[in-house]
Amino acid sequence: MNKTNDNKRKRRSKQGLSFYFDRFSSTATKVTGSSSAFIIAFAVIIVWAITGPLFNYSDTWQLVINTSTTIVTFLMVFIIQQSQNKDTMALQLKLNELIAATKGASNRLIDIEDLTEEELRVIKKFYVKLAALSQHEANLLVTHSIDEANDNHRSKITAKKKDKKK
């Protein structure tokens, strides 16, 4: 048997229900996000509306669509959230790789999604400061990180002071 397939099978058995729910939610999200799914859902609504006179617009007739849509919506929330969590994590990992691989990028931003809201506000203030410092630059690529921005800004101030003394 192929070693790759054997490794995949071992991972699946370790992950259990989570693995299958992940596969199901990915597939369901793709299928329900398609134009075909929209057309089918729209057609169901049209059929339901057309059958209204046949059922004298009864409470049961209304209950069928209300119950159906509520159940579908309730289940889709969990399916979509699973797919969104996976996509978000993958995106975060890709961004972390770019930060780690980019010379001059601040590694402080790796795993920033695990910080508290207050910690994120503090870091945002640094980037607002960085933006203010870079507004005076002719070249947009002069600074790469908070630390570099502060160092560059201090060196510019020092250089200007030296020029004024001359």
Backbone torsions as a table, in degrees:
resi	resn	phi	psi	omega
1	MET	NA	148.4	-178.6
2	ASN	-66.9	135.4	-177.8
3	LYS	-65.1	-36.9	179.6
4	THR	-63.4	-45.5	179.1
5	ASN	-64.8	-36.9	178.0
6	ASP	-63.2	-42.3	177.9
7	ASN	-64.3	-40.7	178.8
8	LYS	-63.1	-42.6	-180.0
9	ARG	-63.3	-40.5	179.3
10	LYS	-63.8	-42.7	178.4
11	ARG	-62.6	-41.6	179.2
12	ARG	-62.3	-43.1	-178.6
13	SER	-67.5	-31.8	178.1
14	LYS	-72.5	-35.4	-176.2
15	GLN	-82.7	-27.3	176.0
16	GLY	59.8	-131.2	-174.9
17	LEU	-60.0	-35.6	-179.9
18	SER	-58.4	-41.7	179.7
19	PHE	-61.9	-46.4	-177.8
20	TYR	-70.1	-36.3	176.4
21	PHE	-66.0	-37.9	178.2
22	ASP	-62.3	-46.7	178.8
23	ARG	-63.4	-43.6	179.6
24	PHE	-62.7	-45.8	-177.2
25	SER	-67.0	-36.7	176.9
26	SER	-63.3	-45.8	179.2
27	THR	-65.4	-47.0	-178.9
28	ALA	-61.7	-39.5	179.5
29	THR	-64.4	-42.7	178.7
30	LYS	-64.9	-44.2	-177.7
31	VAL	-66.9	-48.3	-176.7
32	THR	-72.7	-16.7	177.0
33	GLY	-89.1	4.7	-177.5
34	SER	-86.6	162.0	177.2
35	SER	-67.4	-32.2	177.9
36	SER	-61.5	-42.7	179.3
37	ALA	-63.5	-39.5	178.1
38	PHE	-63.2	-44.0	-179.1
39	ILE	-63.2	-41.6	177.9
40	ILE	-62.8	-46.0	179.8
41	ALA	-62.7	-41.2	178.4
42	PHE	-63.6	-41.2	179.0
43	ALA	-63.9	-39.2	177.4
44	VAL	-61.2	-42.6	179.0
45	ILE	-63.7	-42.4	179.4
46	ILE	-63.0	-46.4	178.7
47	VAL	-60.6	-43.4	178.8
48	TRP	-60.5	-45.8	-179.2
49	ALA	-64.2	-40.4	-179.7
50	ILE	-66.0	-34.5	-178.6
51	THR	-78.2	-5.3	178.9
52	GLY	-51.9	-51.6	179.9
53	PRO	-63.2	-31.5	179.3
54	LEU	-64.1	-32.8	-179.1
55	PHE	-103.5	13.3	-179.7
56	ASN	54.7	34.2	179.5
57	TYR	48.7	41.7	-175.0
58	SER	-69.7	168.3	176.7
59	ASP	-62.7	-37.3	178.8
60	THR	-63.8	-42.3	178.3
61	TRP	-58.7	-44.7	178.8
62	GLN	-69.6	-38.1	-179.2
63	LEU	-63.7	-34.5	179.2
64	VAL	-59.1	-50.4	-177.7
65	ILE	-71.0	-39.7	-179.8
66	ASN	-63.3	-46.3	-179.8
67	THR	-65.7	-44.7	-179.6
68	SER	-59.6	-49.6	-178.0
69	THR	-67.5	-34.9	177.9
70	THR	-64.7	-45.1	179.9
71	ILE	-63.9	-46.6	-179.9
72	VAL	-61.8	-44.8	179.6
73	THR	-61.9	-45.0	-179.9
74	PHE	-58.6	-48.1	-179.1
75	LEU	-69.2	-37.9	-179.4
76	MET	-65.5	-30.0	177.6
77	VAL	-57.0	-45.8	-178.6
78	PHE	-70.5	-39.4	179.9
79	ILE	-65.6	-47.1	-179.4
80	ILE	-66.4	-39.1	179.6
81	GLN	-63.3	-40.2	177.7
82	GLN	-60.2	-48.1	179.8
83	SER	-64.7	-39.7	179.3
84	GLN	-64.9	-42.0	178.3
85	ASN	-61.2	-44.0	179.8
86	LYS	-64.0	-46.4	179.5
87	ASP	-62.5	-41.1	179.4
88	THR	-63.9	-44.1	179.4
89	MET	-63.3	-42.9	178.5
90	ALA	-61.6	-42.3	178.6
91	LEU	-64.0	-42.9	178.3
92	GLN	-61.6	-41.3	179.6
93	LEU	-66.0	-39.2	177.1
94	LYS	-63.8	-43.9	178.6
95	LEU	-65.1	-39.6	177.1
96	ASN	-60.3	-40.8	178.8
97	GLU	-63.4	-42.3	178.8
98	LEU	-63.8	-42.4	178.4
99	ILE	-63.4	-46.4	-178.1
100	ALA	-64.7	-33.5	-176.0
101	ALA	-87.2	-14.4	-175.5
102	THR	-90.7	118.9	178.1
103	LYS	-65.6	131.7	178.8
104	GLY	93.1	-13.3	178.4
105	ALA	-76.8	146.6	-179.3
106	SER	-78.5	117.5	179.3
107	ASN	-71.1	-7.3	177.1
108	ARG	-62.8	-20.7	-175.9
109	LEU	-86.0	-9.3	176.6
110	ILE	-67.4	132.7	-177.6
111	ASP	62.4	29.4	179.6
112	ILE	-64.5	-23.6	-178.8
113	GLU	-65.7	-14.3	179.2
114	ASP	-88.4	-3.0	-179.7
115	LEU	-77.9	161.1	176.4
116	THR	-75.7	166.5	179.2
117	GLU	-61.7	-38.5	179.3
118	GLU	-65.1	-42.1	177.9
119	GLU	-63.9	-37.3	176.7
120	LEU	-65.1	-37.4	177.2
121	ARG	-62.9	-40.4	178.7
122	VAL	-61.9	-46.1	179.7
123	ILE	-65.6	-36.7	177.4
124	LYS	-61.2	-39.0	177.9
125	LYS	-60.3	-38.3	176.9
126	PHE	-62.4	-40.9	-179.0
127	TYR	-73.0	-30.5	172.8
128	VAL	-63.9	-41.7	177.0
129	LYS	-63.5	-43.1	178.2
130	LEU	-60.1	-42.8	178.7
131	ALA	-63.3	-41.3	178.6
132	ALA	-63.7	-41.3	178.8
133	LEU	-66.0	-38.8	-175.9
134	SER	-77.9	-13.3	177.9
135	GLN	-63.4	-25.1	-178.3
136	HIS	-87.7	-2.7	-177.6
137	GLU	-89.9	141.6	175.6
138	ALA	-79.6	-30.7	-178.3
139	ASN	-104.3	124.1	-178.5
140	LEU	-67.9	-18.6	-175.4
141	LEU	-98.7	15.5	-176.2
142	VAL	-66.0	-41.1	-178.0
143	THR	-117.3	147.7	-177.2
144	HIS	-120.0	-23.4	-176.3
145	SER	-144.9	170.0	178.7
146	ILE	-60.3	-46.4	-178.6
147	ASP	-62.4	-45.5	178.3
148	GLU	-62.5	-39.9	180.0
149	ALA	-61.5	-45.7	178.6
150	ASN	-63.4	-44.9	179.1
151	ASP	-62.1	-46.4	179.5
152	ASN	-62.3	-42.0	-179.6
153	HIS	-63.7	-45.1	178.2
154	ARG	-61.7	-42.0	-179.5
155	SER	-65.9	-34.7	177.3
156	LYS	-66.6	-42.8	178.9
157	ILE	-62.7	-43.5	178.7
158	THR	-61.5	-43.9	-179.9
159	ALA	-64.6	-39.8	178.8
160	LYS	-65.1	-39.9	179.0
161	LYS	-64.1	-40.4	178.0
162	LYS	-65.0	-39.8	178.4
163	ASP	-64.1	-37.7	-179.5
164	LYS	-68.9	-32.2	179.7
165	LYS	-70.4	-27.4	-178.0
166	LYS	-72.3	NA	NA
